[in-house]
Amino acid sequence: MYGLDKDVDLTFLVGKQLLQVCVGLNQVILNHSDGVSICDESILRLNDGGNIDAEIFSDKPELASRLVCLLGSEVDSVVNNGDGNIKLKYSNGYMLTLYDGNDCAESYTITSKTEEVIV
């Protein structure tokens, strides 16, 4: 758990459309428009504010199929409270939370053409 300072500006994610969900043995990669990528190696939580509330573990690739509901949606907003966990609200109403849940390694990495955030 490395944390993420609340002053880190993640607004470069806003407006990026999710184009691809890639699944590996120990990671889930979310490729967005304009070369923005989120590589998660910990835990994701998907929530639609009602019926769906799912935890997706990077070491259980079969759970990642739940993320396909985000394909084609854009990031509407990003919340960084400074605890390492960030929330991405997508244009289709879903909320995706990235957790700083690895004690021994990085939990997730967000990259763009000009930014790299490692938590």
Stockholm file with secondary structure:
# STOCKHOLM 1.0

chainA/1-119         MYGLDKDVDLTFLVGKQLLQVCVGLNQVILNHSDGVSICDESILRLNDGGNIDAEIFSDKPELASRLVCLLGSEVDSVVNNGDGNIKLKYSNGYMLTLYDGNDCAESYTITSKTEEVIV
#=GR chainA/1-119 SS CCCCCTTCCCGGGTTCBEEEEEECSSCEEEEEGGGCEEEESSEEEEECSSSCEEEEETTCGGGGGGGGGGTTCBEEEEEECSSSCEEEEETTSCEEEECCCCSSSCCEEEECSSCEEEC
#=GC SS_cons         CCCCCTTCCCGGGTTCBEEEEEECSSCEEEEEGGGCEEEESSEEEEECSSSCEEEEETTCGGGGGGGGGGTTCBEEEEEECSSSCEEEEETTSCEEEECCCCSSSCCEEEECSSCEEEC
//
